[in-house]
Amino acid sequence: MPGLGRTRRVRAPRDFAAVRGAGCAVHATALMLGWQAAAVAASPTRFGFVVGKRVGNAVTRNLVKRRLRAIMANWQTRIVPGQTIIITARPAAATRSFDDLSGDVRYLLRRAQLWQAPAPTPTDAADPQEGSS
């Protein structure tokens, strides 16, 4: 799965401020997720990450950011399209493993009702010929 390209990332301060000012938010121990629907519903979901100095030194902050980007890159197809999502790390994120952070993100996305089940694939359907003798 490709990573989050430049077009899928929130980088402008005004975009962060728009989500913080007019968007919605849900909280967990290690993370906060803020989101706002894009003006055009068909636009791709964009992601921004905030990891402040309270989380730890530069090495720790970069590790947390890399983990969050990898989680969102893996799940970008399972998130409701047309959203601007900002994930803010709290100091507890520094001690969380990748799997723990992944679970926290999934929990927040479900609470925000931004998580969508994957579309069924043809291989998921049971073969009607199976079991008949």
N, C-alpha and C positions, 0 to 999 in steps of 0.2 A: 504494500500500500504506500503510495507516495506521501511525502510529508506535507506540512502546511506551507504552501507557497506564499510569496509576498502578497498576492491578491487575496488570500484567505486570512490574512493577519490584520488586526487592528493596530495601527501605529501612531495615528494622529492624536494629540492630546484632546482635541475637540470631540473625537469619537468616544474616547474614554469618559469624558465629562458628560456627554449625551446619555450614555448608558447609566452612569452613576446618578444623573439628575432626573431622568424621566423613565428609566427602566425599572424592572422588578429585580428582587434579589432573594436568595435563599442562603442559609448559613449552615455550616458544619464546624466541627472542632478545628480542623486544619485548613479549611478552604471556605471561600465565599464565592458564589456564582451569581453574577449579575447579567441580565439579558434584556434586549429590546428588539422587537420585530423591525425588520428593515422596511424602508418605505416601499420597496418593490418586493413583493412576496417571492418572486421567482429568482431573486438574487441569491448567490451562494452564502452560506453561513460563514461568518467571519469570527475569528478568535483573537482575544487579547489576553495577556498575562501580566499580572502585577505581583512582583516579589520584592518587598521592601527590605531595608537593612535590618529590621527587627528579626527577620527570618534567620540571619546568620551572616557569615563573611561571604566574600564574592564567590568562592568555590561552592559553598553550600547553596547560595541563591541560584547560581547557574545550573547546578544539579537539579534543583527543584523545577526550574524553568524547562530544562531538557525533558524531564520526566513528564511534566504536564503537556508539553508539545507533542511528545510521542503518544501519550494517551489520546489526545484529541485527534491526532492524525489517524490513529487506528479506528476511531469511532466516528469520524466525520460523516460517514454515510448513514449512520444510525440516529443522527440528530435532525430534528425538524428543520427543513431548509428556510432560508430567509431571516435568520436571526443574527444579531451581533451579541456575542457572548464574551464576557470578561471574567476570568478566574483570578481571584486574589488569594495569594497564599498567606497564611497566618504562621506565627512562629512554630506551631506544632507540626507544620508540614516538613520542617527540616529533619525530623526524626522518623518520619513515615517512610515505609518501603514503597517501591513501585506498585506492588499489588495493593497495599493499603490506600495509596493515593488514587489508584484506579477505582477501587471500590467507593471511595469518597466522591469522586467525580460522577460515577454512575448514580449514586444515591442522590446527589444534587440535581442531576439532569432529570431523574424521575420525579423528584419533588417539584421541579419547575415545569413538568409535563413537556419536556423537550426531547425525551428519549422515545424513539419509535422502534417497534419490532422490525427485524429484517424481513424483507419480502421473501415469501417462500420460493424456493427454487424447484425446478422439475424433479430433481433427485430426491427432494424431501417427500414427495408424494409416494405413497406405497404402491408397489407394482400390483395391479389387479390380478395378475396371473399367479402371484405367490399364494401358497396355502391351498390351492385347489388341486385335487388329485383326481 
